[in-house]
C-alpha cells in the first residue's frame, strides 16, 4: 500500500516493488490521483497487479470511472482492480463539491452503473436505470471499445454491516478497513459478505477480501519501538472517525473514539496517539521479528483474507526488500 507519488517517481517505485517480488501495489487516493499512479506503474513494471485502494467514487461520473478503469485494465494486461469508496461527507461536499446523500445506496448504484458501462464498451448498448444514475446513450465514437482481457474487478471499501452486505451482493471484493482486526472480520465481514453474495446467487468465495495489515517488525527492541509508535499514530487517526467506534468497542476498548476525538478537538495530536495503548496495538496490529512475520500474518488472516496488503512496508524504503521476502512467503503459502 502506498499513497500516490509524483508521477516521475512512481515508475521507479513500481520497479523496486517488482524487484522485491511483491505481487502488486495498491494506491490510496489523497492529494494525488490513484489512477494516474496506476498508469505510471503499469508502464514501468508490466506484470504487477495494481489496484486503487480506494479511489473516491462520487466526484467522478460512473462513465468516467469506467472508461479510466477500462484503459488501465488494458494497460496492465488484465491485472487491474478498481477499488472504490465513498469518503466522508465533509470531503465529498466541501472539497469535491458534489452530493453525498444516501452514500451506501448511491455507491451500490454507482457500482452497477460502472459495470453497465463495461458491458456497453463491448456491446455498444448502454442501459442502466438506477435510483441515482441513468445512463442510456453511447456511440462508437465515444466508446472505448472491446479489450482483449476480462472486465476489471470492482471492489468497494466497506465497514458497517449494510455496506458489507452490499459489497457481497454487487461488488467483486471488499477493502477491509485498516482497523479490521480478526475478530471484526469474523463477526462482521465474513457473514455479511456471505449474506450479500447469497442475494445475488454467488458463493462467498467469489468475493475477494482485501485486508490491509499494520505490522511492527524488527529483530531488536529499538526497531520495534520505532514502528510501534508509527502504528500508534496511524491508529489514532483512523480511530477518530465516529463510524468506526464500534470496531474498538466490540474488541473490548469501549469509548476509544470518544477519547481520541476529545484530544483531536483540542488540537492535541500527541494526546490522540496516547489514547491508543499497547493493548490496542496488540489486538489490532501484528508484531514480530522478521523471521516470524509471514507465519504470524498467515495464522492471523489465512482463513479469511484473499489478499493481504502490507500497510507500512514503505515506511522505511530500506526495508522494502525484507518486506518483499515476507510477501513471497505469504504468496507461496497461499498458492499451496
C-alpha positions in Angstrom: 0.0 0.0 0.0 1.2 3.5 -0.9 -0.1 6.9 -1.3 0.3 8.2 -4.9 3.7 9.8 -5.6 4.8 12.4 -8.1 4.5 10.6 -11.4 8.2 10.8 -12.2 8.8 8.8 -9.1 6.1 6.2 -9.5 7.9 4.2 -12.2 11.0 3.7 -10.0 8.9 2.7 -7.0 7.0 0.2 -9.2 10.2 -1.3 -10.5 11.7 -1.6 -7.0 8.4 -3.2 -5.7 8.5 -5.7 -8.5 12.2 -6.4 -7.9 11.4 -7.1 -4.3 8.9 -9.8 -5.5 5.7 -8.3 -4.3 2.6 -9.5 -6.2 1.4 -5.9 -6.7 0.7 -2.4 -5.5 -2.3 -0.8 -4.0 -2.7 3.0 -4.4 -4.7 5.0 -2.0 -6.2 8.4 -3.0 -5.4 11.5 -1.0 -4.0 14.7 -2.5 -2.9 13.0 -5.8 -5.0 10.7 -8.0 -4.7 7.0 -7.7 -5.5 6.3 -11.4 -2.5 8.3 -12.8 -0.2 6.5 -10.5 -1.5 3.1 -11.6 -0.9 4.1 -15.2 2.7 5.1 -14.5 3.3 1.9 -12.5 1.7 -0.3 -15.2 4.0 1.1 -17.9 7.1 0.9 -15.7 6.6 -2.6 -14.3 4.5 -4.8 -16.5 3.1 -7.8 -14.7 2.4 -6.2 -11.3 -1.1 -6.5 -10.1 -2.3 -3.0 -9.5 -5.4 -1.6 -7.8 -6.9 1.6 -6.4 -7.5 1.2 -2.7 -9.6 3.2 -2.8 -10.4 5.9 -5.3 -13.2 8.3 -4.4 -16.3 7.5 -6.4 -18.9 10.3 -6.4 -16.8 13.2 -7.7 -16.4 11.2 -11.0 -19.3 10.1 -13.0 -19.7 6.3 -13.3 -18.9 6.5 -17.0 -15.6 8.5 -16.4 -14.6 5.9 -13.8 -15.5 3.0 -16.0 -13.6 4.4 -19.0 -10.5 5.0 -16.9 -10.6 1.5 -15.3 -11.1 0.0 -18.8 -7.9 1.6 -20.1 -6.0 0.6 -17.0 -7.2 -3.0 -17.3 -5.9 -3.0 -20.9 -2.6 -1.4 -20.0 -2.0 -3.9 -17.2 -2.9 -6.9 -19.4 -5.8 -7.7 -17.1 -4.1 -7.1 -13.8 -6.1 -4.1 -12.6 -8.7 -4.0 -9.8 -11.0 -0.9 -9.4 -11.3 -0.1 -5.7 -14.0 2.5 -4.9 -15.1 4.2 -1.7 -17.5 6.9 -0.6 -15.0 9.0 1.5 -16.8 11.1 4.2 -19.4 13.9 3.8 -17.1 16.8 4.6 -14.6 15.8 1.9 -17.2 15.0 -0.7 -19.3 18.1 -0.2 -16.8 20.7 0.8 -13.7 19.6 -1.1 -15.1 17.9 -4.2 -18.3 19.9 -4.4 -20.7 17.0 -5.1 -23.7 15.4 -3.4 -23.3 12.9 -0.6 -26.9 11.9 0.3 -27.6 8.2 0.9 -23.9 7.3 0.3 -24.4 3.5 0.7 -27.3 3.1 -1.8 -25.6 5.6 -4.1 -22.4 3.6 -4.1 -24.4 0.4 -4.8 -26.0 2.1 -7.9 -22.6 3.5 -8.9 -21.0 0.0 -9.0 -23.9 -1.3 -11.1 -23.6 1.7 -13.4 -19.8 1.2 -13.8 -20.4 -2.5 -14.7 -23.1 -1.4 -17.2 -20.5 0.8 -18.9 -18.1 -2.1 -19.1 -20.8 -4.1 -20.9 -21.5 -1.1 -23.2 -17.9 -0.9 -24.3 -18.2 -4.5 -25.6 -21.7 -4.5 -26.9 -22.4 -0.9 -27.9 -25.5 -0.8 -25.8 -25.7 1.2 -22.5 -28.8 0.6 -20.4 -28.6 1.5 -16.7 -31.5 2.9 -14.9 -30.9 3.1 -11.1 -32.0 5.2 -8.2 -29.2 7.7 -8.6 -27.7 7.2 -12.1 -29.4 6.8 -15.5 -27.0 6.0 -18.4 -28.5 5.0 -21.8 -26.6 6.7 -24.5 -23.3 5.7 -26.2 -22.0 5.8 -29.7 -18.9 4.1 -31.2 -17.1 7.4 -31.3 -17.5 7.8 -27.5 -16.9 4.2 -26.6 -13.5 2.7 -25.6 -14.5 -0.4 -27.5 -13.7 -4.0 -26.6 -10.4 -5.1 -25.0 -8.7 -8.5 -25.1 -8.8 -9.1 -21.3 -11.7 -9.6 -18.9 -13.6 -6.7 -17.4 -11.9 -5.1 -14.4 -13.0 -6.4 -11.0 -14.8 -3.8 -8.9 -14.2 -3.7 -5.2 -15.6 -1.3 -2.6 -14.5 -0.1 0.8 -17.0 -1.2 3.5 -17.1 -1.0 7.3 -20.6 -1.3 8.6 -22.9 -4.3 8.1 -25.1 -2.8 5.4 -22.1 -1.8 3.3 -20.6 -5.3 3.7 -23.8 -6.9 2.5 -23.9 -4.6 -0.4 -20.4 -5.5 -1.3 -21.2 -9.1 -1.2 -24.3 -8.5 -3.5 -22.9 -6.3 -6.3 -19.1 -6.0 -6.0 -16.2 -8.4 -6.7 -14.4 -7.7 -3.5 -14.2 -5.6 -0.3 -11.5 -3.5 1.1 -11.5 -4.1 4.8 -10.7 -1.1 7.0 -7.1 -0.8 8.4 -8.7 -1.2 11.9 -10.2 -4.5 10.8 -8.7 -6.9 13.4 -9.5 -10.6 13.1 -12.4 -10.5 15.5 -14.2 -7.8 13.5 -13.6 -9.8 10.3 -15.1 -12.9 11.8 -18.1 -11.1 13.4 -19.0 -8.8 10.5 -17.0 -9.1 7.3 -17.3 -12.9 6.6 -21.0 -13.3 7.5 -22.3 -10.1 6.0 -20.4 -10.7 2.7 -21.9 -14.2 2.6 -25.4 -12.9 3.1 -25.0 -10.3 0.3 -23.5 -12.9 -2.0 -26.4 -15.2 -1.4 -28.8 -12.4 -2.5 -27.1 -12.4 -6.0 -26.7 -16.1 -6.2 -23.0 -16.2 -5.7 -20.8 -18.1 -3.4 -19.0 -16.2 -0.6 -15.6 -17.3 -2.0 -16.5 -15.3 -5.2 -15.9 -12.1 -3.2 -12.3 -11.1 -2.6 -11.4 -10.0 1.0 -8.6 -7.4 0.8 -7.1 -6.8 4.2 -4.6 -4.0 5.0 -2.4 -5.1 7.9 -0.4 -2.8 10.2 2.9 -4.5 11.2 5.5 -3.9 13.8 8.6 -5.8 12.8 12.2 -5.9 13.8 14.9 -8.0 15.4 15.6 -5.5 18.2 13.5 -3.7 20.7 14.6 -0.4 19.3 13.4 -1.3 15.8 10.0 -2.4 17.1 9.6 0.6 19.3 10.0 2.9 16.4 7.4 1.1 14.3 5.1 0.7 17.2 4.9 4.5 17.6 4.2 5.0 13.9 1.4 2.4 14.2 0.0 4.1 17.3 -0.3 7.4 15.4 -1.9 5.8 12.4 -4.5 4.0 14.6 -5.3 7.2 16.4 -6.0 8.9 13.0 -8.4 6.2 11.9 -9.9 5.7 15.3 -11.1 9.3 15.4 -13.9 8.6 12.9 -17.2 8.1 14.7 -18.4 5.4 12.2 -15.5 3.2 13.3 -16.2 3.5 17.0 -18.0 0.1 17.2 -14.9 -1.7 16.0 -12.9 -0.5 19.0 -15.9 -1.1 21.3 -16.5 -4.7 20.2 -12.8 -5.5 20.6 -13.0 -4.5 24.3 -11.9 -0.9 24.1 -15.1 0.9 24.6 -15.0 4.7 24.4 -11.7 4.9 22.5 -13.1 7.0 19.7 -14.7 9.5 22.1 -11.4 9.9 23.9 -9.4 10.4 20.7 -11.9 12.9 19.4 -11.7 14.9 22.6 -7.9 15.3 22.1 -8.4 16.0 18.4 -10.8 18.9 19.0 -8.2 20.4 21.3 -5.5 20.1 18.6 -3.6 17.7 20.8 -2.2 15.2 18.3 0.2 13.6 20.8 -2.7 13.2 23.1 -4.7 11.5 20.3 -1.9 8.9 19.9 -1.7 8.4 23.7 -5.3 7.1 23.7 -4.1 4.1 21.7 -2.5 1.8 24.3 -0.1 -1.1 23.9 -3.2 -3.3 24.4 -4.9 -1.7 21.5 -1.9 -2.3 19.3 -1.5 -5.9 20.4 -5.1 -6.6 19.2 -5.1 -4.5 16.0 -1.5 -4.8 14.7 0.9 -7.7 14.1 4.2 -7.6 15.9 7.1 -10.0 15.2 10.7 -10.5 14.4 11.4 -10.6 10.7 11.7 -14.4 10.5 8.3 -14.9 12.1 6.2 -12.2 10.4 4.9 -14.2 7.4 3.8 -17.0 9.7 2.2 -14.6 12.1 0.2 -13.0 9.3 -0.9 -16.3 7.8 -2.0 -17.5 11.3 -4.0 -14.3 11.8 -5.6 -13.8 8.4 -5.1 -17.0 6.4 -8.6 -18.3 6.9 -10.3 -15.0 5.8 -8.1 -12.8 3.6 -7.8 -13.2 -0.2 -5.1 -10.6 -0.3 -3.0 -9.2 2.5 -1.9 -5.6 1.9 1.2 -4.5 3.9 0.1 -1.1 5.2 3.5 0.2 6.2 6.0 -1.7 4.1 7.2 1.6 2.6 7.5 3.5 5.9 11.2 2.8 5.6 12.4 2.4 1.9 15.5 0.5 3.1 13.2 -2.3 4.5 11.3 -2.8 1.3 13.3 -5.9 0.3 12.8 -7.5 3.6 9.0 -6.9 3.4 9.2 -8.4 -0.1 10.6 -11.6 1.3 7.7 -11.7 3.7 5.3 -11.2 0.8 6.9 -14.0 -1.1 6.4 -16.4 1.8 2.8 -15.4 2.2 2.1 -15.8 -1.6 3.8 -19.2 -1.6 1.7 -20.4 1.3 -1.4 -19.1 -0.4 -0.7 -20.9 -3.7 -0.2 -24.2 -1.8 
